[in-house]
């Protein structure tokens, strides 16, 4: 049930490590990938990429990714690399993106894929971003990432690198849950984000679970149970049968819009985000109202 976002790989004298975007070392979770990274023909490198479990269409399957990570298997996962920050003794961050990717392409595509199945170069498509975005959404992809070809590398969010999603997706803190009416598992999650030091209620996510996943999720949440809610201003009708928990877990949720009261509409659970700390979840949901 774990969801991960972009990762960075560091390689030094044949020893590789894999980090989440918030700096957590997840190297031990991906032994096959770490082995391949350590065999790259270089002395030192720092590479940006994203770990995916492709489906039969080549699109990332988050359910399969969660299952692979939860089971400790990475044989079917692919690390799509898209940027090269350091190569041997050279810091490349001041070079334009096109030059950094050209060096990365030479490094990655100079090998035969069957010998390096877990590391692949991401494809770059030049053209009208709006047209490409419409096609991505038509084919039920998550969205696109638009980058300025001549931009230098800058940490954090900038207008030179923009992620546009077909449906709003965001991280939320789990502040409680409603047990399933079947007697086992989670029926829905009660979500929030921090604002002014308080955990503000954003609504419920009641889909996105298989029965197996809902039972596993309840087992994770039960040890965090508390008597009183830490979530602020939860409507009485949303709090019926609620089990309150310590706000220690973050999850990613997809939703269609927000109600006039500010609550999420058609919110669907996509996975836990162990790479994000609850205290960093301080943004309100995307401001779409219906």
Secondary structure, DSSP 8 states (H G I E B T S, - for coil): -B---EEEEEEETTEEEEEETT--B-GGG-HHHHHHHHTSS-SEEEEEEEEE-B-TTS-B-HHHHHHHHHTT--TT-EEEEEEEEEETTEE-TTS-HHHHHHHHHHHHHTS-GGG-TTEEE-----S-HHHHHHHHHHTT--EEEEE-TT----SS-BTTEEEEESSEEEEEEEEEEEE-TTSSSEEEEEEEEEETTEEEEEEEE-BS--HHHHHHHHHHHHTTEESS--EES--HHHHTTEEEE-S--EEEEEESEE-TTS-EES-EEEEE-TTS-GGG--------B-
